[in-house]
């Protein structure tokens, strides 16, 4: 493994940094496994209200899988099967994280990097963005779940065009397609992401975790209430956040939800 993945938690905001700068933050097998473990750890941390995923440095979010290791780690047969399972596990961990996950995308976001970004709830990019799926340039097939996320984001026709042409979209094209939610000047990107992350962290964790639970059910095709979704909703009425929210509204003040603000802790 040549790259690494770090995380830090500060004031309810967890930041995950993908770091493999010599190859524009290309993801090796070990990094995919680290992403899954990191998200699993943060998912169980009650202090965490929102997660931001970013690439180290200023050149790229992630240029994709580290092709230099493919002959070994993605060789035909068992190695490829194991590698593909690690990719799917990392992406599922991001998608199923109980709190919102924001992809802070600067520069290149290609292939596997695009897959990581698609597994996040929000994608905020800078104007240098080049994003796309280039599997057709190296003879790979993009996974079903990754393809489903792409279709969910941009629609079947645009997804088809992206997959069969392997063309990278510019920031403006990605915004128009719905692949990213906002674009900002490079110098303004981090501030924009921090603003929305702080806004999320200040709100009711009960409400936000419940909303993500409902969204996950919808993504699975559920269209009517189930005993589980009813329980999630009904349980919110017994929570401290509901009491505080109602009291704050009646008192015409901002709510003060229970948000722990520990000192930053590197993991």
ChimeraX commands (.cxc) that place a marker at each C-alpha (Angstrom):
marker #1 position 0.00,0.00,0.00 radius 0.5
marker #1 position 1.45,3.36,-1.03 radius 0.5
marker #1 position -1.39,5.66,0.03 radius 0.5
marker #1 position -3.26,6.19,3.25 radius 0.5
marker #1 position -6.59,7.41,4.60 radius 0.5
marker #1 position -6.83,9.68,7.64 radius 0.5
marker #1 position -9.73,11.06,9.64 radius 0.5
marker #1 position -10.20,13.81,12.19 radius 0.5
marker #1 position -13.30,14.81,14.16 radius 0.5
marker #1 position -13.86,18.42,15.16 radius 0.5
marker #1 position -17.09,20.04,16.38 radius 0.5
marker #1 position -19.28,17.28,15.04 radius 0.5
marker #1 position -17.62,17.28,11.58 radius 0.5
marker #1 position -15.52,14.26,10.59 radius 0.5
marker #1 position -13.08,14.80,7.73 radius 0.5
marker #1 position -11.70,11.82,5.80 radius 0.5
marker #1 position -8.67,12.55,3.65 radius 0.5
marker #1 position -7.59,10.28,0.81 radius 0.5
marker #1 position -3.83,10.70,0.46 radius 0.5
marker #1 position -1.76,9.25,-2.35 radius 0.5
marker #1 position -0.48,12.49,-3.83 radius 0.5
marker #1 position 2.32,11.11,-6.05 radius 0.5
marker #1 position -0.40,9.48,-8.21 radius 0.5
marker #1 position -3.10,12.15,-7.78 radius 0.5
marker #1 position -4.69,10.28,-4.86 radius 0.5
marker #1 position -5.25,7.09,-6.86 radius 0.5
marker #1 position -6.83,4.44,-4.66 radius 0.5
marker #1 position -4.97,1.22,-3.96 radius 0.5
marker #1 position -6.53,-1.89,-2.43 radius 0.5
marker #1 position -5.43,-1.02,1.09 radius 0.5
marker #1 position -6.95,2.44,0.83 radius 0.5
marker #1 position -10.35,1.04,-0.14 radius 0.5
marker #1 position -10.20,-1.19,2.93 radius 0.5
marker #1 position -9.21,1.77,5.09 radius 0.5
marker #1 position -12.13,3.84,3.81 radius 0.5
marker #1 position -14.58,1.09,4.82 radius 0.5
marker #1 position -13.01,0.70,8.28 radius 0.5
marker #1 position -12.89,4.46,8.83 radius 0.5
marker #1 position -16.54,4.94,7.93 radius 0.5
marker #1 position -17.55,2.01,10.14 radius 0.5
marker #1 position -15.74,3.61,13.06 radius 0.5
marker #1 position -17.22,7.04,12.48 radius 0.5
marker #1 position -20.72,5.59,12.07 radius 0.5
marker #1 position -20.57,4.37,15.66 radius 0.5
marker #1 position -19.23,7.66,17.03 radius 0.5
marker #1 position -22.11,9.64,18.53 radius 0.5
marker #1 position -20.15,12.91,18.25 radius 0.5
marker #1 position -20.16,12.76,14.45 radius 0.5
marker #1 position -22.97,14.75,12.79 radius 0.5
marker #1 position -21.60,14.92,9.24 radius 0.5
marker #1 position -18.67,13.48,7.27 radius 0.5
marker #1 position -16.58,15.28,4.63 radius 0.5
marker #1 position -14.48,13.21,2.20 radius 0.5
marker #1 position -11.67,14.98,0.34 radius 0.5
marker #1 position -8.44,14.27,-1.46 radius 0.5
marker #1 position -5.10,15.42,-0.09 radius 0.5
marker #1 position -3.35,18.34,-1.71 radius 0.5
marker #1 position -4.87,20.55,-4.38 radius 0.5
marker #1 position -4.54,18.54,-7.61 radius 0.5
marker #1 position -7.18,15.83,-7.35 radius 0.5
marker #1 position -9.98,14.32,-5.32 radius 0.5
marker #1 position -8.94,10.95,-6.72 radius 0.5
marker #1 position -7.72,9.92,-10.16 radius 0.5
marker #1 position -9.30,6.46,-9.71 radius 0.5
marker #1 position -7.87,3.06,-8.93 radius 0.5
marker #1 position -4.09,2.76,-8.78 radius 0.5
marker #1 position -3.55,0.93,-12.08 radius 0.5
marker #1 position 0.14,0.36,-11.29 radius 0.5
marker #1 position -0.87,-2.37,-8.83 radius 0.5
marker #1 position -3.57,-4.00,-11.00 radius 0.5
marker #1 position -1.34,-6.79,-12.37 radius 0.5
marker #1 position -0.97,-8.04,-8.82 radius 0.5
marker #1 position -4.04,-6.97,-6.85 radius 0.5
marker #1 position -6.57,-7.11,-9.71 radius 0.5
marker #1 position -5.22,-10.08,-11.63 radius 0.5
marker #1 position -7.83,-12.41,-13.16 radius 0.5
marker #1 position -9.56,-14.78,-10.77 radius 0.5
marker #1 position -9.42,-14.52,-6.98 radius 0.5
marker #1 position -7.40,-11.25,-6.79 radius 0.5
marker #1 position -9.87,-9.38,-9.00 radius 0.5
marker #1 position -12.83,-10.79,-7.08 radius 0.5
marker #1 position -11.28,-9.73,-3.77 radius 0.5
marker #1 position -10.41,-6.26,-5.11 radius 0.5
marker #1 position -13.91,-5.68,-6.50 radius 0.5
marker #1 position -15.42,-6.76,-3.17 radius 0.5
marker #1 position -13.24,-4.22,-1.33 radius 0.5
marker #1 position -14.39,-1.45,-3.68 radius 0.5
marker #1 position -18.04,-2.40,-3.18 radius 0.5
marker #1 position -17.61,-2.56,0.60 radius 0.5
marker #1 position -16.06,0.93,0.74 radius 0.5
marker #1 position -18.79,2.43,-1.43 radius 0.5
marker #1 position -21.56,0.72,0.54 radius 0.5
marker #1 position -20.07,1.97,3.80 radius 0.5
marker #1 position -20.22,5.54,2.52 radius 0.5
marker #1 position -23.73,5.15,1.14 radius 0.5
marker #1 position -25.08,3.54,4.32 radius 0.5
marker #1 position -23.34,5.92,6.75 radius 0.5
marker #1 position -26.05,7.08,9.21 radius 0.5
marker #1 position -25.03,10.75,8.89 radius 0.5
marker #1 position -24.70,12.85,5.71 radius 0.5
marker #1 position -21.48,12.43,3.73 radius 0.5
marker #1 position -20.20,15.30,1.59 radius 0.5
marker #1 position -17.66,14.80,-1.19 radius 0.5
marker #1 position -15.40,17.87,-1.38 radius 0.5
marker #1 position -14.10,17.49,-4.93 radius 0.5
marker #1 position -11.19,19.44,-6.32 radius 0.5
marker #1 position -9.67,18.71,-9.70 radius 0.5
marker #1 position -9.78,15.15,-11.05 radius 0.5
marker #1 position -12.48,12.72,-9.93 radius 0.5
marker #1 position -12.21,9.75,-12.23 radius 0.5
marker #1 position -13.17,6.07,-12.28 radius 0.5
marker #1 position -12.92,4.71,-8.76 radius 0.5
marker #1 position -12.74,8.27,-7.45 radius 0.5
marker #1 position -16.04,9.00,-9.17 radius 0.5
marker #1 position -17.44,5.86,-7.54 radius 0.5
marker #1 position -16.44,7.12,-4.10 radius 0.5
marker #1 position -18.01,10.52,-4.81 radius 0.5
marker #1 position -21.23,8.95,-6.08 radius 0.5
marker #1 position -21.56,7.00,-2.83 radius 0.5
marker #1 position -21.64,10.31,-0.92 radius 0.5
marker #1 position -24.88,12.19,-0.28 radius 0.5
marker #1 position -23.71,15.57,-1.54 radius 0.5
marker #1 position -21.00,16.46,-4.05 radius 0.5
marker #1 position -19.52,19.96,-3.99 radius 0.5
marker #1 position -16.74,20.69,-6.48 radius 0.5
marker #1 position -14.42,23.40,-7.71 radius 0.5
marker #1 position -14.30,24.85,-11.20 radius 0.5
marker #1 position -11.29,22.71,-12.16 radius 0.5
marker #1 position -13.38,19.55,-11.91 radius 0.5
marker #1 position -12.96,16.80,-14.45 radius 0.5
marker #1 position -15.20,13.88,-13.60 radius 0.5
marker #1 position -16.17,10.67,-15.31 radius 0.5
marker #1 position -15.96,6.90,-15.61 radius 0.5
marker #1 position -13.13,5.67,-17.82 radius 0.5
marker #1 position -13.57,1.91,-17.43 radius 0.5
marker #1 position -13.98,1.55,-21.22 radius 0.5
marker #1 position -10.43,2.85,-21.72 radius 0.5
marker #1 position -8.89,-0.09,-19.84 radius 0.5
marker #1 position -11.35,-2.89,-20.58 radius 0.5
marker #1 position -13.16,-3.01,-17.21 radius 0.5
marker #1 position -16.88,-3.19,-16.47 radius 0.5
marker #1 position -18.24,-0.71,-13.92 radius 0.5
marker #1 position -20.08,-2.50,-11.10 radius 0.5
marker #1 position -23.88,-2.67,-10.94 radius 0.5
marker #1 position -24.19,-0.70,-7.69 radius 0.5
marker #1 position -21.81,2.00,-8.92 radius 0.5
marker #1 position -23.74,2.19,-12.18 radius 0.5
marker #1 position -27.04,2.46,-10.28 radius 0.5
marker #1 position -25.68,5.42,-8.31 radius 0.5
marker #1 position -24.58,7.09,-11.53 radius 0.5
marker #1 position -28.03,6.58,-13.08 radius 0.5
marker #1 position -29.68,7.90,-9.91 radius 0.5
marker #1 position -27.56,11.03,-10.15 radius 0.5
marker #1 position -27.76,11.87,-13.86 radius 0.5
marker #1 position -30.43,9.64,-15.42 radius 0.5
marker #1 position -30.11,6.64,-17.70 radius 0.5
marker #1 position -29.34,8.50,-20.93 radius 0.5
marker #1 position -26.55,10.66,-19.50 radius 0.5
marker #1 position -25.15,7.69,-17.58 radius 0.5
marker #1 position -25.09,5.65,-20.78 radius 0.5
marker #1 position -23.24,8.40,-22.62 radius 0.5
marker #1 position -20.68,8.74,-19.81 radius 0.5
marker #1 position -20.05,4.99,-19.67 radius 0.5
marker #1 position -19.81,4.27,-23.39 radius 0.5
marker #1 position -17.72,7.33,-24.32 radius 0.5
marker #1 position -15.47,7.39,-21.20 radius 0.5
marker #1 position -15.46,11.18,-21.60 radius 0.5
marker #1 position -14.71,13.43,-18.64 radius 0.5
marker #1 position -17.22,16.17,-17.81 radius 0.5
marker #1 position -16.24,19.71,-16.94 radius 0.5
marker #1 position -17.54,21.38,-13.79 radius 0.5
marker #1 position -20.32,23.17,-15.65 radius 0.5
marker #1 position -21.34,19.98,-17.46 radius 0.5
marker #1 position -21.37,18.02,-14.21 radius 0.5
marker #1 position -23.50,20.67,-12.51 radius 0.5
marker #1 position -25.96,20.73,-15.41 radius 0.5
marker #1 position -26.18,16.92,-15.37 radius 0.5
marker #1 position -26.84,16.78,-11.63 radius 0.5
marker #1 position -23.59,14.94,-10.97 radius 0.5
marker #1 position -22.49,17.66,-8.53 radius 0.5
marker #1 position -24.67,19.93,-6.41 radius 0.5
marker #1 position -22.54,23.10,-6.36 radius 0.5
marker #1 position -19.37,24.44,-7.94 radius 0.5
marker #1 position -17.06,27.06,-6.46 radius 0.5
marker #1 position -13.77,28.74,-7.25 radius 0.5
marker #1 position -10.87,26.60,-5.98 radius 0.5
marker #1 position -10.05,29.05,-3.18 radius 0.5
marker #1 position -13.68,29.07,-2.03 radius 0.5
marker #1 position -14.38,25.34,-2.12 radius 0.5
marker #1 position -13.29,24.41,1.39 radius 0.5
marker #1 position -15.15,27.34,2.94 radius 0.5
marker #1 position -18.34,26.43,1.08 radius 0.5
marker #1 position -18.13,22.82,2.25 radius 0.5
marker #1 position -17.37,23.85,5.83 radius 0.5
marker #1 position -20.37,26.17,5.84 radius 0.5
marker #1 position -22.85,23.47,4.86 radius 0.5
marker #1 position -21.17,20.89,7.12 radius 0.5
marker #1 position -21.41,23.27,10.10 radius 0.5
marker #1 position -25.05,23.96,9.27 radius 0.5
marker #1 position -25.82,20.22,9.26 radius 0.5
marker #1 position -23.85,19.68,12.48 radius 0.5
marker #1 position -25.91,22.36,14.23 radius 0.5
marker #1 position -29.24,20.68,13.48 radius 0.5
marker #1 position -31.03,17.76,15.11 radius 0.5
marker #1 position -29.03,14.58,14.77 radius 0.5
marker #1 position -32.22,12.61,15.37 radius 0.5
marker #1 position -33.93,14.27,12.41 radius 0.5
marker #1 position -30.94,13.95,10.10 radius 0.5
marker #1 position -30.20,10.32,10.92 radius 0.5
marker #1 position -33.91,9.57,10.49 radius 0.5
marker #1 position -33.97,11.31,7.11 radius 0.5
marker #1 position -30.99,9.25,5.94 radius 0.5
marker #1 position -32.74,6.10,7.12 radius 0.5
marker #1 position -35.81,6.99,5.03 radius 0.5
marker #1 position -33.65,7.82,2.00 radius 0.5
marker #1 position -31.88,4.46,2.27 radius 0.5
marker #1 position -35.24,2.68,2.24 radius 0.5
marker #1 position -36.34,4.62,-0.83 radius 0.5
marker #1 position -33.07,3.75,-2.57 radius 0.5
marker #1 position -33.89,0.08,-1.95 radius 0.5
marker #1 position -37.24,0.50,-3.70 radius 0.5
marker #1 position -39.45,0.72,-0.61 radius 0.5
marker #1 position -42.44,2.95,-1.37 radius 0.5
marker #1 position -44.77,2.36,1.58 radius 0.5
marker #1 position -44.28,2.57,5.32 radius 0.5
marker #1 position -42.83,-0.48,7.02 radius 0.5
marker #1 position -42.81,-1.27,10.75 radius 0.5
marker #1 position -39.18,-0.11,10.80 radius 0.5
marker #1 position -39.83,3.26,9.13 radius 0.5
marker #1 position -42.85,3.89,11.36 radius 0.5
marker #1 position -40.73,3.14,14.43 radius 0.5
marker #1 position -37.97,5.53,13.32 radius 0.5
marker #1 position -40.49,8.34,12.89 radius 0.5
marker #1 position -42.47,7.65,16.07 radius 0.5
marker #1 position -39.33,7.34,18.19 radius 0.5
marker #1 position -38.34,10.91,17.30 radius 0.5
marker #1 position -41.30,12.24,19.30 radius 0.5
marker #1 position -39.79,10.79,22.47 radius 0.5
marker #1 position -36.35,12.28,21.96 radius 0.5
marker #1 position -34.60,15.22,23.60 radius 0.5
marker #1 position -34.22,16.95,20.24 radius 0.5
marker #1 position -37.99,17.07,19.77 radius 0.5
marker #1 position -38.49,18.58,23.23 radius 0.5
marker #1 position -35.80,21.20,22.61 radius 0.5
marker #1 position -37.04,21.98,19.10 radius 0.5
marker #1 position -40.61,22.63,20.23 radius 0.5
marker #1 position -39.49,24.67,23.23 radius 0.5
marker #1 position -37.18,26.78,21.06 radius 0.5
marker #1 position -39.93,27.42,18.51 radius 0.5
marker #1 position -42.41,28.52,21.16 radius 0.5
marker #1 position -39.78,30.73,22.82 radius 0.5
marker #1 position -38.82,32.22,19.43 radius 0.5
marker #1 position -35.16,31.31,19.82 radius 0.5
marker #1 position -32.71,29.11,17.97 radius 0.5
marker #1 position -32.73,25.50,19.19 radius 0.5
marker #1 position -29.75,24.27,21.17 radius 0.5
marker #1 position -29.48,20.63,20.26 radius 0.5
marker #1 position -27.10,18.43,22.25 radius 0.5
marker #1 position -23.91,18.71,20.16 radius 0.5
marker #1 position -20.67,17.54,21.73 radius 0.5
marker #1 position -17.75,19.74,20.74 radius 0.5
marker #1 position -14.59,17.79,21.64 radius 0.5
marker #1 position -11.13,18.89,20.67 radius 0.5
marker #1 position -10.02,17.60,17.28 radius 0.5
marker #1 position -8.90,14.00,17.46 radius 0.5
marker #1 position -6.82,12.35,14.76 radius 0.5
marker #1 position -7.52,8.71,14.01 radius 0.5
marker link #1:1,2 radius 0.2
marker link #1:2,3 radius 0.2
marker link #1:3,4 radius 0.2
marker link #1:4,5 radius 0.2
marker link #1:5,6 radius 0.2
marker link #1:6,7 radius 0.2
marker link #1:7,8 radius 0.2
marker link #1:8,9 radius 0.2
marker link #1:9,10 radius 0.2
marker link #1:10,11 radius 0.2
marker link #1:11,12 radius 0.2
marker link #1:12,13 radius 0.2
marker link #1:13,14 radius 0.2
marker link #1:14,15 radius 0.2
marker link #1:15,16 radius 0.2
marker link #1:16,17 radius 0.2
marker link #1:17,18 radius 0.2
marker link #1:18,19 radius 0.2
marker link #1:19,20 radius 0.2
marker link #1:20,21 radius 0.2
marker link #1:21,22 radius 0.2
marker link #1:22,23 radius 0.2
marker link #1:23,24 radius 0.2
marker link #1:24,25 radius 0.2
marker link #1:25,26 radius 0.2
marker link #1:26,27 radius 0.2
marker link #1:27,28 radius 0.2
marker link #1:28,29 radius 0.2
marker link #1:29,30 radius 0.2
marker link #1:30,31 radius 0.2
marker link #1:31,32 radius 0.2
marker link #1:32,33 radius 0.2
marker link #1:33,34 radius 0.2
marker link #1:34,35 radius 0.2
marker link #1:35,36 radius 0.2
marker link #1:36,37 radius 0.2
marker link #1:37,38 radius 0.2
marker link #1:38,39 radius 0.2
marker link #1:39,40 radius 0.2
marker link #1:40,41 radius 0.2
marker link #1:41,42 radius 0.2
marker link #1:42,43 radius 0.2
marker link #1:43,44 radius 0.2
marker link #1:44,45 radius 0.2
marker link #1:45,46 radius 0.2
marker link #1:46,47 radius 0.2
marker link #1:47,48 radius 0.2
marker link #1:48,49 radius 0.2
marker link #1:49,50 radius 0.2
marker link #1:50,51 radius 0.2
marker link #1:51,52 radius 0.2
marker link #1:52,53 radius 0.2
marker link #1:53,54 radius 0.2
marker link #1:54,55 radius 0.2
marker link #1:55,56 radius 0.2
marker link #1:56,57 radius 0.2
marker link #1:57,58 radius 0.2
marker link #1:58,59 radius 0.2
marker link #1:59,60 radius 0.2
marker link #1:60,61 radius 0.2
marker link #1:61,62 radius 0.2
marker link #1:62,63 radius 0.2
marker link #1:63,64 radius 0.2
marker link #1:64,65 radius 0.2
marker link #1:65,66 radius 0.2
marker link #1:66,67 radius 0.2
marker link #1:67,68 radius 0.2
marker link #1:68,69 radius 0.2
marker link #1:69,70 radius 0.2
marker link #1:70,71 radius 0.2
marker link #1:71,72 radius 0.2
marker link #1:72,73 radius 0.2
marker link #1:73,74 radius 0.2
marker link #1:74,75 radius 0.2
marker link #1:75,76 radius 0.2
marker link #1:76,77 radius 0.2
marker link #1:77,78 radius 0.2
marker link #1:78,79 radius 0.2
marker link #1:79,80 radius 0.2
marker link #1:80,81 radius 0.2
marker link #1:81,82 radius 0.2
marker link #1:82,83 radius 0.2
marker link #1:83,84 radius 0.2
marker link #1:84,85 radius 0.2
marker link #1:85,86 radius 0.2
marker link #1:86,87 radius 0.2
marker link #1:87,88 radius 0.2
marker link #1:88,89 radius 0.2
marker link #1:89,90 radius 0.2
marker link #1:90,91 radius 0.2
marker link #1:91,92 radius 0.2
marker link #1:92,93 radius 0.2
marker link #1:93,94 radius 0.2
marker link #1:94,95 radius 0.2
marker link #1:95,96 radius 0.2
marker link #1:96,97 radius 0.2
marker link #1:97,98 radius 0.2
marker link #1:98,99 radius 0.2
marker link #1:99,100 radius 0.2
marker link #1:100,101 radius 0.2
marker link #1:101,102 radius 0.2
marker link #1:102,103 radius 0.2
marker link #1:103,104 radius 0.2
marker link #1:104,105 radius 0.2
marker link #1:105,106 radius 0.2
marker link #1:106,107 radius 0.2
marker link #1:107,108 radius 0.2
marker link #1:108,109 radius 0.2
marker link #1:109,110 radius 0.2
marker link #1:110,111 radius 0.2
marker link #1:111,112 radius 0.2
marker link #1:112,113 radius 0.2
marker link #1:113,114 radius 0.2
marker link #1:114,115 radius 0.2
marker link #1:115,116 radius 0.2
marker link #1:116,117 radius 0.2
marker link #1:117,118 radius 0.2
marker link #1:118,119 radius 0.2
marker link #1:119,120 radius 0.2
marker link #1:120,121 radius 0.2
marker link #1:121,122 radius 0.2
marker link #1:122,123 radius 0.2
marker link #1:123,124 radius 0.2
marker link #1:124,125 radius 0.2
marker link #1:125,126 radius 0.2
marker link #1:126,127 radius 0.2
marker link #1:127,128 radius 0.2
marker link #1:128,129 radius 0.2
marker link #1:129,130 radius 0.2
marker link #1:130,131 radius 0.2
marker link #1:131,132 radius 0.2
marker link #1:132,133 radius 0.2
marker link #1:133,134 radius 0.2
marker link #1:134,135 radius 0.2
marker link #1:135,136 radius 0.2
marker link #1:136,137 radius 0.2
marker link #1:137,138 radius 0.2
marker link #1:138,139 radius 0.2
marker link #1:139,140 radius 0.2
marker link #1:140,141 radius 0.2
marker link #1:141,142 radius 0.2
marker link #1:142,143 radius 0.2
marker link #1:143,144 radius 0.2
marker link #1:144,145 radius 0.2
marker link #1:145,146 radius 0.2
marker link #1:146,147 radius 0.2
marker link #1:147,148 radius 0.2
marker link #1:148,149 radius 0.2
marker link #1:149,150 radius 0.2
marker link #1:150,151 radius 0.2
marker link #1:151,152 radius 0.2
marker link #1:152,153 radius 0.2
marker link #1:153,154 radius 0.2
marker link #1:154,155 radius 0.2
marker link #1:155,156 radius 0.2
marker link #1:156,157 radius 0.2
marker link #1:157,158 radius 0.2
marker link #1:158,159 radius 0.2
marker link #1:159,160 radius 0.2
marker link #1:160,161 radius 0.2
marker link #1:161,162 radius 0.2
marker link #1:162,163 radius 0.2
marker link #1:163,164 radius 0.2
marker link #1:164,165 radius 0.2
marker link #1:165,166 radius 0.2
marker link #1:166,167 radius 0.2
marker link #1:167,168 radius 0.2
marker link #1:168,169 radius 0.2
marker link #1:169,170 radius 0.2
marker link #1:170,171 radius 0.2
marker link #1:171,172 radius 0.2
marker link #1:172,173 radius 0.2
marker link #1:173,174 radius 0.2
marker link #1:174,175 radius 0.2
marker link #1:175,176 radius 0.2
marker link #1:176,177 radius 0.2
marker link #1:177,178 radius 0.2
marker link #1:178,179 radius 0.2
marker link #1:179,180 radius 0.2
marker link #1:180,181 radius 0.2
marker link #1:181,182 radius 0.2
marker link #1:182,183 radius 0.2
marker link #1:183,184 radius 0.2
marker link #1:184,185 radius 0.2
marker link #1:185,186 radius 0.2
marker link #1:186,187 radius 0.2
marker link #1:187,188 radius 0.2
marker link #1:188,189 radius 0.2
marker link #1:189,190 radius 0.2
marker link #1:190,191 radius 0.2
marker link #1:191,192 radius 0.2
marker link #1:192,193 radius 0.2
marker link #1:193,194 radius 0.2
marker link #1:194,195 radius 0.2
marker link #1:195,196 radius 0.2
marker link #1:196,197 radius 0.2
marker link #1:197,198 radius 0.2
marker link #1:198,199 radius 0.2
marker link #1:199,200 radius 0.2
marker link #1:200,201 radius 0.2
marker link #1:201,202 radius 0.2
marker link #1:202,203 radius 0.2
marker link #1:203,204 radius 0.2
marker link #1:204,205 radius 0.2
marker link #1:205,206 radius 0.2
marker link #1:206,207 radius 0.2
marker link #1:207,208 radius 0.2
marker link #1:208,209 radius 0.2
marker link #1:209,210 radius 0.2
marker link #1:210,211 radius 0.2
marker link #1:211,212 radius 0.2
marker link #1:212,213 radius 0.2
marker link #1:213,214 radius 0.2
marker link #1:214,215 radius 0.2
marker link #1:215,216 radius 0.2
marker link #1:216,217 radius 0.2
marker link #1:217,218 radius 0.2
marker link #1:218,219 radius 0.2
marker link #1:219,220 radius 0.2
marker link #1:220,221 radius 0.2
marker link #1:221,222 radius 0.2
marker link #1:222,223 radius 0.2
marker link #1:223,224 radius 0.2
marker link #1:224,225 radius 0.2
marker link #1:225,226 radius 0.2
marker link #1:226,227 radius 0.2
marker link #1:227,228 radius 0.2
marker link #1:228,229 radius 0.2
marker link #1:229,230 radius 0.2
marker link #1:230,231 radius 0.2
marker link #1:231,232 radius 0.2
marker link #1:232,233 radius 0.2
marker link #1:233,234 radius 0.2
marker link #1:234,235 radius 0.2
marker link #1:235,236 radius 0.2
marker link #1:236,237 radius 0.2
marker link #1:237,238 radius 0.2
marker link #1:238,239 radius 0.2
marker link #1:239,240 radius 0.2
marker link #1:240,241 radius 0.2
marker link #1:241,242 radius 0.2
marker link #1:242,243 radius 0.2
marker link #1:243,244 radius 0.2
marker link #1:244,245 radius 0.2
marker link #1:245,246 radius 0.2
marker link #1:246,247 radius 0.2
marker link #1:247,248 radius 0.2
marker link #1:248,249 radius 0.2
marker link #1:249,250 radius 0.2
marker link #1:250,251 radius 0.2
marker link #1:251,252 radius 0.2
marker link #1:252,253 radius 0.2
marker link #1:253,254 radius 0.2
marker link #1:254,255 radius 0.2
marker link #1:255,256 radius 0.2
marker link #1:256,257 radius 0.2
marker link #1:257,258 radius 0.2
marker link #1:258,259 radius 0.2
marker link #1:259,260 radius 0.2
marker link #1:260,261 radius 0.2
marker link #1:261,262 radius 0.2
marker link #1:262,263 radius 0.2
marker link #1:263,264 radius 0.2
marker link #1:264,265 radius 0.2
marker link #1:265,266 radius 0.2
marker link #1:266,267 radius 0.2
view
